[in-house]
Amino acid sequence: MRFLATNTNHVEVSDSMIAGNLIRRDGQFGTIDEEAIIARVSERVTQFGDRFEETRVSGKLHVNVVHECFTKI
């Protein structure tokens, strides 16, 4: 298993199971909304860039700014 996990790429993987649940079949994810995830990540990247620039210009350390979604754990 380790060999397969470390020596293949996403093109060679058509089906994936986790804990007996089929997550990916024929190269497509059936249990997640890829477009929604991509949209959310794009939004977060934009927010990150905006916050990074704000902290850079203000002279504050960027690492002191923690996004609110990480404080609700």
C-alpha positions, 0 to 999 in steps of 0.5 A: 500500500505504501508503494502505491500511495507514494509512487502514483499520481492522481491520473492513475487513481480512478476509485478511492474508498475510505472506511468502506465508503466509495469516495471517488469512482471513475475519477470523479468525486461523488460525495463532495461538491468540488465547485463549492470547495473551489469557490470557498478556497478561492474566497479564502485565498483572496481574504488571505491576500487582503489580510496579508497586505493589510498587515504588511502595510501596517507593520504588524506580524501576519502570524498574529492575525488568526482567521475566525474559522480557526478560533471556533474549534 
